[in-house]
Amino acid sequence: MEHLINVNSKTEKGTKTEEKGFSRDYAKTIALLSALNFNRSESFGKTPETVENEEKQEKTKRAKSSIIKDYLVDYTANSNLHGLKYIGEKERTYVEKIFWLFMFICCVVLCAGLIRKVWIKWNESPVIVSFAENPTPVWQIPYPAVTVCFETKAMQRKFNFTEYYHLYMNQRDNLSLYEQHMFEDLTMVCDDHLAPANGRKFSSGVDTVNNIKSVSPNLTEVFFGCKWKDIPSENCSDLFSPILTEEGLCYTFNTLGPDEMFRLNNLHKNYPYLEHDKRAESWSLEEGYMAGTPIETYPHRGAGYGVKSGLTFLLKAKKIDLDYLCRGPVQGFKILLHNPAELPRLSQQYFRSPLSQEVVVAVKPKMMTTSYGLKPYEPTRRQCYFPSERYLHYFKVYTQANCEMECLANFTYTRCGCVHFGMPYGPNMQVCNAGSRECIKSAQMELVTIEIQSGLDSRVGNDSDSLGEALAVSSRCQCLPACTSIEYEAETSQADYDWAAIFRAYKLYNISEELKDLTYARVMVFFKEAQFITSRRSELYGQTDFLANCGGLLGLFMGFSILSVAEIVYFLTLRLCCLLWRRRNKQRRIDFAKSSNIPGPSPNKVIHPYSE
């Protein structure tokens, strides 16, 4: 009996113990379920649908951030850029990752700075001027065009400019209208201060030119004899022809014809600038002489160097015809050597041939060519124009001198309402006369200093419309050199030319009074050397050089290459698209499985405590 009592008491104790254990397990289960229910509800008052949507959004954010992180880690692990793999490795500590990230950023910044310097050098100075490898013989280029102007613009026997100047200033009413107009027309080729401000502002261009030509010395009155390549010419008109310039009537040798230099359909028809019909047979400024062109051609080409291979001409003047007021006390001739395709401007560049002097001119050509590799560059970067890139309205051949002449004509017309008769102009433009001479002079100075003048507000206030239009004209000039250009430098020396001593040496004593009144000057023009060195524009940094410099810097600092670019493009496009496409297909299969009620494992399965 006692034994049964003891057994029962043990049983009761065991039962109580089991009940206590069950109570504790039950309490734990209730607490777990309550915690799960609290997490799902998050706050009191939310509906189950809202809670479920918020859980989905949070899971989506965590999934996206995890995807981006895994994607970046994948790129750093597979990239061939130096240092990136240490940043993405999971085994590395934060200190190591920060160190490699800092080093990578420093290399990127330093490399970008050096590449910027290379870019600036390539962008601002892509052109280098160097000497050609081989010298150029003088027979490959044309002989320089030689333009000669007499300093006396009106022969005293035909029109005494000095006398009419004083009459015009003091007794103008006593002069006929023809005499007044003749004097005013001649002041257009004399010194600026001689032009009367109260004279005509405009005139007929053809009348002005005819008046100047009528009193200027003609070709036979200027030239006594000529020789080309040591062969005397029967008549100097075979070599020289009249040309109209800002200095009035001059004479030129070896210049292109008017239909080859000018766009005659855009010019006025009042008078010609050139009066000869010689044509260039096989020469152009860009291409030079064609292969097979003979030595004797036009424009004339040099056949050697020295006096016997050049041009020699003897000039003459009568003392009675000299005028010391129009052009000042220095008498003689102005001479300019220029490109055969250019209209000469003797008011800007020339050398003198004084009377009773012999002038020896040794010519040194300066030729500049340009590599066709520079053609893709902008003209402002290479600092020159190819023939097809710049159109001139009045000239067929682009040269810097022709461009400046045309620009000056347009600028003068804009500022003064007229142009000088020696400038090329259109059919509807007026010709300036003595009353506009001061305006012409001011326009020339303004064009030179136009950038400074444009910043002066006071000038704009007085004549804003005219100056604003003139500024627009000047901004369109941009007269850069031609990519192929030829210039001629002259080294001169001179000595006394005593022609009377020759007569005495030959015992020719019967010198007439007319010959005694004559004075002579001799000029000899020839190439100094048989060859010269051509300058050449070429690429300092081509696209290949620039790419090689940048690639070297990128490879040195980062191990960067073209495949690195392909790798970045791959990770940003193809690989990303494939990854998104794979995830979208996986999500579609899951959604399809749910909609078809196909049993599957639950991602959030809760195990019941009595499920064992």
FENCOR-V186000 format. One record per pair of residues at least 12 apart in sequence whose ideal C-beta (glycine too) atoms are under 10 Angstrom apart, sorted by the first residue. I is the first residue (numbers start at 1). J is the second residue. If there is no record, write none. Layout:
BEGIN
i;j
I;J
I;J
END
This chain:
BEGIN
i;j
25;609
25;610
26;609
28;609
29;608
29;609
29;610
32;606
32;609
33;606
36;604
36;606
39;51
39;55
40;52
40;54
40;55
42;54
42;55
63;583
67;579
67;580
67;583
69;88
70;88
70;579
71;571
71;575
71;576
71;579
72;84
72;87
72;88
72;571
73;85
73;87
73;88
73;89
73;90
74;88
74;571
74;575
74;579
75;88
75;567
75;568
75;570
75;571
75;572
75;575
76;88
76;89
76;97
76;100
77;89
77;90
78;567
78;570
78;571
78;575
79;559
79;564
79;567
79;568
79;571
80;558
80;559
80;560
80;561
80;563
80;564
80;567
81;104
81;107
81;108
81;554
81;558
81;559
81;560
81;561
81;564
81;567
81;568
82;100
82;103
82;104
82;107
82;555
82;557
82;558
82;559
82;560
83;99
83;100
83;101
83;102
83;103
83;104
83;105
83;107
83;558
83;559
84;100
84;101
84;104
84;558
84;559
85;100
86;99
86;100
86;101
86;103
86;104
87;99
87;100
87;101
87;103
87;104
88;100
104;557
104;558
106;557
107;554
107;556
107;557
107;558
107;559
107;560
108;554
108;557
108;558
108;560
109;557
110;553
110;556
110;557
110;558
111;550
111;553
111;554
111;555
111;556
111;557
111;558
111;560
112;553
112;554
112;557
113;553
114;549
114;550
114;552
114;553
114;554
114;556
114;557
115;546
115;549
115;550
115;551
115;553
115;554
115;557
117;549
117;553
118;541
118;545
118;546
118;549
118;550
118;552
118;553
119;541
119;546
119;549
119;550
121;540
121;541
121;546
121;549
122;381
122;539
122;540
122;541
122;542
122;543
122;545
122;546
122;549
122;550
123;381
123;541
123;546
124;381
125;381
125;540
125;541
126;374
126;377
126;378
126;381
126;382
126;538
126;539
126;540
126;541
126;542
126;543
126;545
126;546
127;370
127;371
127;374
127;377
127;381
127;382
127;383
127;384
127;537
127;538
127;539
127;540
127;541
128;371
128;536
128;537
128;538
128;539
128;540
128;541
129;368
129;370
129;383
129;535
129;536
129;537
129;538
129;540
130;535
130;536
130;537
130;538
130;540
131;533
131;534
131;535
131;536
132;367
132;369
132;532
132;533
132;534
132;535
132;536
133;533
133;534
133;536
134;531
134;533
134;534
135;529
135;530
135;531
135;532
135;533
135;534
136;288
136;365
136;367
136;369
136;531
136;532
136;533
136;534
137;302
137;303
137;304
137;305
137;527
137;529
137;530
137;531
137;532
138;301
138;302
138;303
138;304
138;305
138;309
138;363
138;365
138;526
138;527
138;528
138;529
138;530
138;531
138;532
139;289
139;293
139;295
139;301
139;302
139;303
139;304
139;309
139;527
139;530
139;531
140;288
140;289
140;293
140;301
140;302
140;365
140;367
140;531
140;532
140;534
141;283
141;288
141;289
141;299
141;301
141;302
141;339
141;340
141;365
141;367
141;486
141;488
141;527
141;532
141;534
142;254
142;256
142;280
142;283
142;285
142;288
142;289
142;297
142;298
142;299
142;300
142;301
142;302
142;339
142;340
142;341
142;365
142;486
142;488
143;228
143;229
143;253
143;254
143;299
143;300
143;301
143;302
143;303
143;309
143;310
143;311
143;337
143;340
143;363
143;365
143;488
143;525
143;526
143;527
144;253
144;254
144;299
144;300
144;302
144;310
144;311
144;336
144;337
144;338
144;339
144;340
144;361
144;363
144;365
144;486
144;487
144;488
144;489
144;490
144;525
144;527
145;243
145;252
145;253
145;254
145;255
145;256
145;299
145;300
145;336
145;337
145;338
145;339
145;340
145;341
145;342
145;344
145;488
146;239
146;240
146;251
146;252
146;253
146;254
146;255
146;310
146;311
146;313
146;335
146;336
146;337
146;338
146;344
146;361
146;363
146;488
146;523
146;525
147;240
147;243
147;245
147;247
147;250
147;251
147;252
147;253
147;254
147;255
147;334
147;335
147;336
147;337
147;338
147;342
147;343
147;344
147;345
147;346
147;350
148;219
148;222
148;223
148;240
148;243
148;250
148;251
148;252
148;253
148;313
148;315
148;333
148;334
148;335
148;336
148;344
148;346
148;350
148;353
148;523
149;189
149;216
149;222
149;243
149;245
149;246
149;247
149;248
149;249
149;250
149;251
149;252
149;327
149;333
149;334
149;335
149;336
149;344
149;346
149;347
149;350
150;216
150;217
150;221
150;222
150;247
150;248
150;249
150;250
150;251
150;315
150;317
150;321
150;322
150;327
150;331
150;332
150;333
150;334
151;247
151;317
151;322
151;323
151;324
151;326
151;327
151;328
151;330
151;331
151;332
151;333
151;334
151;352
151;353
151;354
151;355
152;215
152;216
152;217
152;222
152;317
152;318
152;321
152;322
152;323
152;324
152;326
152;327
152;331
152;332
152;333
153;186
153;187
153;188
153;189
153;190
153;212
153;215
153;216
153;217
153;247
153;248
153;249
153;323
153;326
153;327
154;182
154;183
154;185
154;186
154;189
154;190
154;211
154;212
154;214
154;215
154;216
154;217
154;248
154;321
154;323
154;326
155;215
155;216
155;217
155;218
155;221
155;317
155;318
155;320
155;321
155;322
155;323
156;215
156;318
156;319
156;320
156;321
156;322
156;323
157;215
157;318
157;320
157;321
158;214
158;215
158;216
158;217
158;321
159;179
159;182
159;183
159;186
159;211
159;214
159;215
159;216
159;323
160;215
160;323
160;325
161;182
161;183
161;186
161;187
161;190
161;194
161;215
161;323
161;324
161;325
161;326
161;327
162;323
162;324
162;325
162;326
163;183
163;325
164;179
164;180
164;182
164;183
164;186
164;325
165;183
165;186
165;187
165;190
165;194
165;196
165;323
165;325
165;326
166;325
167;179
167;180
167;183
168;180
168;182
168;183
168;184
168;187
168;194
168;196
168;199
168;434
169;183
169;194
169;196
172;196
172;198
172;199
178;211
180;196
180;199
180;200
180;434
181;199
181;200
181;203
181;204
181;207
181;208
181;211
181;433
181;434
182;207
182;208
182;211
182;212
182;214
182;215
183;195
183;196
183;199
183;211
183;434
184;196
184;198
184;199
184;200
184;203
184;208
184;211
184;433
184;434
184;435
184;437
185;199
185;200
185;203
185;204
185;207
185;208
185;209
185;210
185;211
185;212
185;214
185;215
185;248
185;421
185;433
185;434
186;208
186;211
186;212
186;215
186;216
186;248
186;323
186;326
186;434
187;199
187;326
187;433
187;434
187;435
187;437
188;203
188;208
188;209
188;211
188;212
188;246
188;248
188;420
188;421
188;422
188;431
188;432
188;433
188;434
188;436
188;437
188;440
189;208
189;212
189;216
189;245
189;246
189;247
189;248
189;249
189;326
189;327
189;347
189;420
189;421
189;422
190;248
190;323
190;325
190;326
190;327
190;328
190;434
190;437
191;325
191;326
191;327
191;328
191;437
192;437
192;438
192;440
192;441
192;444
193;437
193;438
193;441
194;325
194;326
194;327
194;434
194;437
195;432
195;433
195;434
195;435
195;436
195;437
195;438
195;440
195;441
196;433
196;434
196;435
196;437
197;434
197;435
197;436
197;437
197;438
198;434
198;435
199;433
199;434
199;435
199;436
199;437
200;432
200;433
200;434
200;435
200;436
201;416
201;417
201;418
201;430
201;432
201;433
201;434
201;435
201;436
201;437
201;439
202;416
202;417
202;418
202;430
202;431
202;432
202;433
202;435
202;436
203;418
203;421
203;430
203;431
203;432
203;433
203;434
203;435
203;436
204;270
204;421
204;430
204;431
204;433
205;268
205;270
205;271
205;418
205;419
205;420
205;421
205;425
205;429
205;430
205;431
205;432
205;433
206;268
206;269
206;270
206;271
206;421
206;431
207;270
207;271
207;421
207;431
207;433
208;270
208;271
208;420
208;421
208;431
208;432
208;433
209;244
209;248
209;249
209;270
209;271
209;272
209;273
209;421
209;422
209;431
210;270
210;271
212;244
212;248
212;249
212;421
212;422
213;242
213;244
213;248
213;249
213;271
214;249
215;248
215;249
215;321
216;242
216;248
216;249
216;250
217;249
217;251
217;316
217;317
217;318
217;321
218;237
218;242
218;249
218;251
219;235
219;236
219;237
219;240
219;241
219;242
219;249
219;251
220;235
220;236
220;237
220;316
221;316
221;317
221;318
221;321
222;236
222;240
222;249
222;250
222;251
222;313
222;315
222;316
222;317
222;333
223;235
223;236
223;237
223;239
223;240
223;251
223;313
223;314
223;315
223;316
224;236
224;313
224;314
224;315
224;316
224;317
224;499
224;518
224;520
224;521
224;522
225;312
225;313
225;314
225;315
225;316
225;520
225;522
226;238
226;239
226;240
226;253
226;311
226;312
226;313
226;314
226;315
227;239
227;307
227;308
227;310
227;311
227;312
227;313
227;314
227;524
228;253
228;254
228;300
228;309
228;310
228;311
228;312
228;313
229;295
229;296
229;300
229;302
229;303
229;304
229;308
229;309
229;310
229;311
229;312
229;526
230;306
230;307
230;308
230;309
230;310
230;311
230;312
231;308
232;312
233;313
236;251
236;253
236;313
236;314
236;315
237;251
237;276
239;251
239;252
239;253
239;254
239;300
239;311
239;313
240;252
240;253
240;254
240;255
240;276
240;311
240;313
241;253
241;254
241;255
241;257
241;274
241;275
241;276
241;277
241;278
242;272
242;273
242;274
242;275
242;276
243;255
243;258
243;272
243;273
243;274
243;275
243;276
243;343
243;344
243;422
244;271
244;272
244;273
244;274
244;275
244;343
244;421
244;422
245;273
245;334
245;336
245;343
245;344
245;345
245;346
245;347
245;420
245;421
245;422
245;423
246;343
246;344
246;345
246;346
246;347
246;348
246;405
246;408
246;420
246;421
246;422
246;423
246;440
247;327
247;334
247;336
247;344
247;345
247;346
247;347
247;350
247;422
248;326
248;346
248;421
248;422
249;275
249;422
250;333
250;334
250;335
250;336
250;344
250;346
250;422
251;275
251;313
251;315
251;333
252;274
252;275
252;276
252;336
252;338
252;340
252;343
252;344
253;299
253;300
253;311
253;313
253;340
253;525
254;278
254;298
254;299
254;300
254;301
254;311
254;337
254;338
254;340
255;274
255;276
255;278
255;299
255;338
255;339
255;340
255;341
255;342
255;343
255;344
256;274
256;276
256;278
256;279
256;280
256;283
256;285
256;298
256;299
256;339
256;340
256;341
256;342
256;343
256;396
256;397
257;274
257;275
257;276
257;277
257;278
257;279
257;280
257;298
257;299
258;272
258;273
258;274
258;275
258;276
258;277
259;274
259;277
259;279
259;396
260;274
260;278
260;279
260;280
260;283
260;284
260;299
260;340
260;341
260;396
260;397
261;273
261;274
261;280
261;340
261;341
261;342
261;343
261;394
261;395
261;396
261;397
261;402
261;424
262;274
262;343
262;392
262;394
262;395
262;396
262;397
262;402
262;424
263;391
263;392
263;393
263;394
263;395
263;396
263;424
264;394
264;396
265;427
266;392
266;393
266;394
266;395
266;424
266;425
266;426
266;427
267;393
267;394
267;395
267;424
267;425
267;426
267;427
268;419
268;424
268;425
268;426
268;427
268;428
268;429
268;431
269;427
270;421
270;425
270;427
270;431
271;421
273;343
273;421
273;422
273;423
273;424
274;343
278;298
278;299
278;300
279;298
279;299
280;297
280;298
280;299
280;340
280;341
280;397
281;293
281;294
281;297
281;298
281;299
282;294
282;297
282;298
283;297
283;298
283;299
283;301
283;340
283;341
284;341
284;387
284;397
284;484
285;339
285;340
285;341
285;342
285;387
285;397
285;398
285;399
285;482
285;483
285;484
285;485
285;486
286;369
286;370
286;386
286;387
286;388
286;397
286;398
286;482
286;483
286;484
287;387
287;484
288;301
288;367
288;369
288;484
288;486
289;301
298;340
299;339
299;340
299;341
300;340
302;363
302;365
302;526
302;527
302;530
303;527
303;530
304;526
304;527
304;529
304;530
305;362
305;363
305;526
305;527
305;528
305;529
305;530
305;531
305;532
306;362
306;524
306;526
306;527
306;528
306;529
306;530
307;360
307;362
307;524
307;525
307;526
308;524
308;526
309;526
309;527
309;530
310;360
310;361
310;362
310;363
310;524
310;525
310;526
310;527
310;528
311;361
311;363
311;523
311;524
311;525
311;526
312;360
312;522
312;523
312;524
312;525
312;526
313;335
313;353
313;521
313;522
313;523
313;524
313;525
314;358
314;497
314;499
314;520
314;521
314;522
314;523
315;332
315;333
315;335
315;353
315;355
315;359
315;519
315;520
315;521
315;522
315;523
316;355
316;499
316;515
316;518
316;519
316;520
316;521
317;331
317;332
317;333
317;355
317;356
317;517
317;518
317;519
317;520
317;521
318;514
318;517
318;518
318;519
319;331
319;355
319;516
319;517
319;518
319;519
320;517
320;518
321;517
322;355
322;519
330;352
330;354
330;355
331;352
331;354
331;355
331;356
331;519
331;521
332;352
332;353
332;354
332;355
332;356
332;357
332;359
332;519
332;521
333;350
333;351
333;352
333;353
333;354
333;355
333;357
333;359
333;521
333;523
334;346
334;347
334;349
334;350
334;351
334;352
334;353
335;350
335;351
335;352
335;353
335;359
335;361
335;490
335;492
335;523
335;525
336;348
336;349
336;350
336;351
336;488
336;490
337;349
337;350
337;351
337;361
337;363
337;365
337;487
337;488
337;489
337;490
337;525
338;350
338;399
338;401
338;486
338;487
338;488
339;397
339;399
339;400
339;401
339;402
339;482
339;485
339;486
339;487
339;488
340;397
340;486
341;395
341;396
341;397
341;398
341;399
341;401
341;402
341;482
341;486
342;395
342;397
342;399
342;400
342;401
342;402
342;405
342;485
342;486
342;487
343;394
343;395
343;397
343;399
343;401
343;402
343;405
343;406
343;422
343;423
343;424
344;401
344;405
345;401
345;404
345;405
345;408
345;422
345;423
346;422
347;420
347;422
347;444
348;401
348;404
348;405
348;444
349;401
349;490
350;490
351;490
351;491
351;492
351;494
351;523
352;492
352;494
352;521
353;492
353;494
353;497
353;521
353;522
353;523
354;494
354;496
354;497
354;519
354;521
355;497
355;518
355;519
355;520
355;521
356;496
356;497
356;498
356;499
356;500
356;519
356;520
356;521
356;522
357;494
357;495
357;496
357;497
357;519
357;520
357;521
357;522
357;523
358;493
358;494
358;495
358;496
358;497
358;498
358;499
358;520
358;521
358;522
358;523
358;524
359;490
359;492
359;493
359;494
359;495
359;497
359;521
359;522
359;523
359;524
359;525
360;491
360;492
360;493
360;494
360;495
360;522
360;523
360;524
360;525
360;526
361;488
361;490
361;491
361;492
361;493
361;494
361;523
361;524
361;525
361;526
361;528
362;489
362;490
362;491
362;492
362;493
362;524
362;525
362;526
362;527
362;528
362;529
363;488
363;489
363;490
363;491
363;525
363;526
363;527
363;528
363;529
363;532
364;487
364;488
364;489
364;490
364;491
364;527
364;528
364;529
364;532
365;486
365;487
365;488
365;489
365;527
365;528
365;529
365;531
365;532
365;533
365;534
366;485
366;486
366;487
366;488
366;489
366;532
366;533
366;534
366;535
367;484
367;485
367;486
367;487
367;488
367;532
367;533
367;534
367;535
367;536
368;384
368;481
368;482
368;483
368;484
368;485
368;486
368;487
368;534
368;535
368;536
368;537
369;384
369;483
369;484
369;485
369;486
369;534
369;535
369;536
369;537
369;538
370;382
370;383
370;384
370;385
370;386
370;481
370;482
370;483
370;484
370;485
370;535
370;536
370;537
370;538
371;483
371;536
371;537
371;538
371;539
371;542
372;386
372;483
372;538
373;537
373;538
373;539
373;542
373;543
374;386
374;483
374;537
374;538
374;539
374;542
375;388
375;389
375;483
376;542
376;543
377;539
379;478
379;480
379;483
380;478
380;480
382;480
382;483
382;537
382;538
382;539
383;480
383;481
383;483
383;537
384;400
384;480
384;481
384;482
384;483
384;484
384;485
384;537
385;398
385;399
385;400
385;403
385;478
385;479
385;480
385;481
385;482
385;483
385;484
386;398
386;482
386;483
386;484
387;399
387;482
387;483
387;484
389;480
389;482
389;483
390;403
390;478
390;479
390;480
390;482
390;483
392;405
392;406
392;407
392;424
392;479
393;406
393;409
393;410
393;424
393;425
393;426
394;406
394;409
394;410
394;423
394;424
394;425
394;426
395;424
397;482
398;479
398;480
398;481
398;482
398;483
398;484
398;485
399;479
399;481
399;482
399;484
399;485
399;486
399;487
400;479
400;480
400;481
400;482
400;485
400;487
401;479
401;481
401;482
401;485
401;487
402;424
402;479
402;482
403;477
403;478
403;479
403;480
403;481
403;482
404;447
404;477
404;479
405;422
405;423
405;424
405;479
406;423
406;424
406;425
406;477
406;479
407;447
407;473
407;474
407;476
407;477
407;478
407;479
408;420
408;423
408;424
408;440
408;443
408;444
408;447
408;448
408;474
408;477
408;479
409;422
409;423
409;424
409;425
409;426
409;429
409;443
410;423
410;424
410;425
410;426
410;429
410;447
410;470
410;473
410;474
410;476
410;477
411;443
411;444
411;446
411;447
411;450
411;469
411;470
411;471
411;473
411;474
411;476
411;477
412;425
412;429
412;432
412;436
412;439
412;440
412;441
412;442
412;443
412;444
412;446
412;447
412;470
412;473
413;425
413;426
413;429
413;430
413;432
413;443
413;470
413;473
414;443
414;466
414;467
414;468
414;469
414;470
414;471
414;472
414;473
414;474
415;436
415;439
415;440
415;442
415;443
415;444
415;446
415;447
415;463
415;466
415;467
415;469
415;470
415;473
416;430
416;432
416;436
416;437
416;438
416;439
416;440
416;442
416;443
416;466
416;470
417;429
417;430
417;432
417;436
417;439
417;466
418;430
418;431
418;432
418;433
418;435
418;436
418;439
418;440
419;431
419;432
419;436
419;440
419;443
420;432
420;433
420;436
420;437
420;440
420;443
420;444
421;433
423;440
443;470
446;459
446;467
446;470
446;471
446;474
447;470
447;473
447;474
447;477
450;467
450;470
450;471
450;473
450;474
450;475
450;477
451;471
451;474
451;475
453;467
453;470
453;471
453;474
454;467
454;468
454;470
454;471
454;474
454;475
481;537
483;537
484;537
485;535
486;534
488;525
488;527
489;528
490;525
490;528
491;528
492;523
492;525
494;521
494;522
494;523
495;522
497;519
497;520
497;521
497;522
498;520
499;515
499;518
499;519
499;520
499;521
499;522
500;515
500;516
500;518
500;519
500;520
502;520
503;515
547;562
END
